[in-house]
Amino acid sequence: MTGDAPTDVPTGSPGAAPVDERGRPGPDRRRLLGGAGLLGLGGGVVLGTGVALGTQRLLPDRPNPVEAARRAAVAAVAGDGRHQPGIAERAPAHLIFTAYDLISTEPTAVRSALAALLRTWTSASAVLMRGEPTAGAERDTAGLGPAALTVTVGLGASALRRAGLDTRIPGPLADIPALPGDRIDAARGGGDLAVQVCAEDPMVAYSAARQLRRIAAAYVQPRWVQRGFQRTAAGAADPDATPRNLMGQVDGTDNPRPGTAQFDLAVWAADGPAWMRGGTYVVCRRIRMLLDSWDRLTEAAQSEVIGRRKSDGAPLSAPPADQGGGETTAPDFAARTADGRPAIAVNAHIRLAHPQFHGGVAMFRRGYSYDDGLDATGEPDAGLFFQAYQADPRTAFVPVQRALAASDALSTFIRHTSNALFAIPPAPPPGGFLAQQLLDGA
């Protein structure tokens, strides 16, 4: 959730910033006239450029990062041409993640279906991300802009096995082993293919997911769907701040920052088969939160479970906020309280998950909250749809989750109910389609 937001806003998009004759962002006319624009003060008329007519003068307009982030949150996402979009970008407010199973069973037919489907989804995704409908689509998004829509496509190991491509399965796509404490519902996990659709507007996300499902109906059938949400850019005081989850905790601190060497090393696959170099692997876990039990804890007790202050996300080893402590303060796992106890408990969530205790290996977490109503007993079925992008789950997710399963204090208040792993190929070459290198000549 710390990804850099795209800054290119199409001039025709709702909420888009006006541009000058060179295509550069210009001042918003409504803001110019209604705010720092035309002010009849002291007989002078002041323009937002800092040029005064009369006696008044204002400083030149200064870029407002919050407003820039809000404009970017509804702009079209183009991607960087190397990686699929929907990973390093700022996470939009709404998620629809759909896993599919292939209909064909004979390997040759499966390979043919995969090639046709991935070619279709590649071209359709480009159209949708521009804010346009696919052929035959409903008018459900008429009047709406791109809303930062991203489409990200993944392949499960089962798809390659069914296609007779066992020898081309990358090592990192090995099945996630059974983990202590898991209560996995097989019907809500796995899948031959996955499509992650994210958008700032819920109608844009729903429409795109529906269109992609419609044009794939001849090749696949849906296996499971998970919808999720975050705060919106319009509603957030700071759209680029780390979001909070349903437990009220800041969720995503210490994430590798997109564009850095740490992010590249943690996320993008540099080894393995050529068709996956520059891609990544995503682990998906549906984590149900026992919110009623959590709410019975005091805020101080909740902070001890996580190892961070609930108020500002600072590690419990950090000084108070008025003395410089904050979310970005590095945790000091050797720090002690006045009575000699570890400031961050030995079973605190952040201690057990921290890269310091896993050889420096990190993951890029991009989770969404979910609320699926009530279960059969009338209890809330809500929590976090956890997504972790990484270069190799065998050295990142699996050892971290084993450590958490063994003694994490948070385990009392959560249940892992689904499990899925998908390979996310790199962006296709110009004129090509996703995973083409895998399927060419197969």
Buried (B, 14 or more C-beta within 10 A) or exposed (E): BBBEBBEEBBEEBEBBBBEEEEEEBEBBEEBBEEEBBEBEEEEEBBBBEEEEEEEBEBEEBEEEEBEBBBBBBBBBBBBEEEBBBBBBBBBBBBBBBBBBBBBBEEBEBBBBBBBBBBBBBBBBBBBBBEBEBBEEBEEEBEEBBBBBBBBBBBBBBBBBBBBBBEEBBBEBBBEBEEBEEBEBEEEBBBBBBBBBBBBBBBBBBBBBBBBBBEBBEEBBEBBBBBBBBBBBBEEBEEBBBBBBBBBBBBBBBBBBBBEEEBBBBBBBBEEBBEBBBBBBBBBBBBBBBBBEEBEEBEEEEBBBBBBBBBEBBBBBBBEEBEEEBBBEBEBBBEEEEEEEEBBBBEBBBBBBBBBEBBEEBBBBBBBBBBEEEEEEEEEBBBBBBBBBBBBBBBBBBBBBBEBBBEEBBBBEBBBBBBBBBBBBBBBBEEEBBBBBBBBEEB
